[in-house]
């Protein structure tokens, strides 16, 4: 099992369900973020859905951040690939130029011997 995301743990801890008022027919709770709910005794409380929504937003933000980092890394890899291809092309041109010079020197030497 992986370790929990500390930011997520802090986020969940920052959303406690706190009782505010107890009325005859309902109870009122609030969250530290300002969200509140009125619940009849024994009724389903929507607070876990609120916390799940907050967690989903946090997770989506983390995924978006990760996707941005991946895109940046891919961009760097592409740039590195283009740089390496350019270096290889430059090297190939230098090798070709050396071959041409060697051929010209050899031709000049042959022509000098023939004269």
Secondary structure by P-SEA (a helix, b strand, c coil): cccccaaaaaaaaacccccccccccbbbbbcccccccccccccccaaaaaaaaaaaaaaaaaaaaaaaaaaaaaaaaaaaaaaaaaaaaaaaaaaaaaaaaaaaaaaaaaaaaac
